[in-house]
């Protein structure tokens, strides 16, 4: 990840991707990973992104709500994938980015779609540098159009 200077909610989005990744990787309960996040990852993340703080409440909401609606979110992602892609082909980090982004588009309508998509493009740039940001943009835009009709 490159150095950034991000808003508290932006940092929470990156942290949510990390927590969801950890949950999927070690098959751990999201609440436990959230509880362990400060001692295991928080300082490294804040240093990496050049921030002093993040929205812990927003992080908890993103992680707990995304995991609660995971089956529906994954189905939306699968339907939005190009025909040449299978859901199982998605890299785990990329999948976690998409999952949280889809959750926000679906369940937080007060945040404009363009803002959410831009935030997750930035999150994707924090983890990848090549074609992945364009891929995330396309998938989130497709799902946003379906959910919000924009």
C-alpha positions as CSV (number, residue, x, y, z in Angstrom):
1,X,0.0,0.0,0.0
2,X,1.2,3.5,-0.8
3,X,1.1,6.5,1.5
4,X,-2.2,8.3,1.6
5,X,-3.8,11.0,3.8
6,X,-7.4,9.8,4.0
7,X,-10.6,10.6,5.7
8,X,-11.7,8.5,8.7
9,X,-14.3,6.7,6.7
10,X,-11.9,6.0,3.9
11,X,-9.4,4.4,6.3
12,X,-12.3,2.4,7.7
13,X,-13.1,1.1,4.2
14,X,-9.5,-0.2,3.8
15,X,-9.7,-1.7,7.3
16,X,-13.0,-3.4,6.4
17,X,-11.3,-5.1,3.4
18,X,-8.5,-6.3,5.6
19,X,-10.9,-7.6,8.3
20,X,-13.0,-9.4,5.7
21,X,-9.9,-10.9,4.1
22,X,-8.7,-12.1,7.5
23,X,-12.2,-13.6,8.2
24,X,-12.2,-15.5,4.9
25,X,-8.6,-16.6,5.0
26,X,-8.7,-18.1,8.5
27,X,-12.4,-18.8,8.7
28,X,-12.7,-16.7,11.8
29,X,-15.8,-15.0,13.2
30,X,-16.0,-11.3,12.1
31,X,-16.7,-10.1,15.6
32,X,-13.5,-11.7,16.8
33,X,-11.4,-10.3,14.0
34,X,-12.8,-6.9,14.7
35,X,-12.0,-7.3,18.4
36,X,-8.4,-8.3,17.5
37,X,-7.9,-5.7,14.8
38,X,-6.5,-2.9,17.0
39,X,-3.8,-5.0,18.5
40,X,-3.0,-6.9,15.2
41,X,-3.3,-4.4,12.4
42,X,-4.4,-1.0,13.4
43,X,-1.1,0.8,13.9
44,X,0.4,-0.6,10.7
45,X,-2.6,0.5,8.7
46,X,-2.7,4.0,10.2
47,X,1.1,4.4,9.6
48,X,0.8,3.1,6.0
49,X,-2.1,5.4,5.0
50,X,-0.6,8.4,6.9
51,X,-3.6,8.8,9.2
52,X,-4.1,9.2,12.9
53,X,-7.5,7.7,13.2
54,X,-10.4,6.0,11.5
55,X,-14.1,5.5,12.2
56,X,-14.3,2.4,14.3
57,X,-18.1,2.5,14.2
58,X,-18.2,2.6,10.4
59,X,-15.6,-0.2,10.3
60,X,-17.8,-2.4,12.5
61,X,-20.9,-1.6,10.5
62,X,-19.2,-2.4,7.2
63,X,-17.8,-5.7,8.4
64,X,-20.8,-7.0,10.4
65,X,-23.4,-5.9,7.9
66,X,-21.5,-7.2,4.9
67,X,-21.0,-10.6,6.5
68,X,-24.6,-10.7,7.5
69,X,-25.7,-10.2,3.9
70,X,-22.8,-12.1,2.3
71,X,-24.9,-14.6,0.2
72,X,-27.0,-11.8,-1.4
73,X,-23.9,-9.7,-2.0
74,X,-22.0,-12.5,-3.6
75,X,-25.0,-13.3,-5.8
76,X,-25.1,-9.6,-7.0
77,X,-21.3,-9.8,-7.7
78,X,-21.7,-13.1,-9.6
79,X,-24.5,-11.7,-11.8
80,X,-22.4,-8.6,-12.6
81,X,-19.3,-10.4,-13.6
82,X,-18.5,-10.6,-17.4
83,X,-19.5,-13.9,-19.0
84,X,-15.8,-14.9,-19.3
85,X,-15.3,-14.7,-15.5
86,X,-16.4,-17.1,-12.8
87,X,-17.0,-16.0,-9.2
88,X,-14.3,-18.5,-8.0
89,X,-11.7,-16.9,-10.2
90,X,-11.8,-13.7,-8.2
91,X,-8.8,-13.0,-6.1
92,X,-9.8,-12.9,-2.4
93,X,-8.7,-9.3,-1.8
94,X,-10.6,-8.2,-4.9
95,X,-13.6,-10.1,-3.7
96,X,-13.5,-8.4,-0.3
97,X,-13.3,-5.0,-1.9
98,X,-16.3,-5.8,-4.1
99,X,-18.3,-7.2,-1.2
100,X,-17.9,-4.1,1.0
101,X,-18.5,-1.8,-2.0
102,X,-21.7,-3.7,-2.9
103,X,-22.9,-3.5,0.7
104,X,-22.5,0.3,0.7
105,X,-24.3,0.7,-2.6
106,X,-27.1,-1.6,-1.4
107,X,-27.6,-0.6,2.2
108,X,-26.3,3.0,2.6
109,X,-28.4,4.9,0.0
110,X,-27.7,8.3,1.6
111,X,-24.2,8.1,0.2
112,X,-24.1,8.9,-3.5
113,X,-23.1,6.0,-5.8
114,X,-20.3,8.0,-7.4
115,X,-18.8,8.7,-4.0
116,X,-18.9,5.0,-3.0
117,X,-17.5,3.8,-6.4
118,X,-14.7,6.4,-6.2
119,X,-13.9,5.3,-2.6
120,X,-13.6,1.7,-3.6
121,X,-11.5,2.6,-6.7
122,X,-9.1,4.3,-4.2
123,X,-9.2,1.2,-1.9
124,X,-8.4,-1.0,-5.0
125,X,-5.5,1.3,-5.8
126,X,-4.2,0.8,-2.3
127,X,-3.9,-3.0,-3.0
128,X,-3.4,-3.2,-6.8
129,X,-1.9,-1.1,-9.5
130,X,-2.9,-2.7,-12.8
131,X,-6.2,-3.6,-14.3
132,X,-8.1,-4.3,-11.1
133,X,-9.3,-0.7,-10.5
134,X,-11.1,-0.7,-13.8
135,X,-12.6,-4.1,-13.1
136,X,-13.9,-2.9,-9.7
137,X,-15.3,0.2,-11.3
138,X,-17.2,-1.8,-13.9
139,X,-18.6,-4.3,-11.4
140,X,-19.7,-1.6,-8.9
141,X,-21.1,0.6,-11.7
142,X,-23.2,-2.3,-13.0
143,X,-24.5,-3.2,-9.5
144,X,-25.2,0.5,-8.7
145,X,-27.2,0.8,-11.9
146,X,-29.2,-2.2,-11.0
147,X,-29.8,-1.2,-7.3
148,X,-30.2,2.5,-7.7
149,X,-31.3,2.9,-11.3
150,X,-28.6,5.5,-12.0
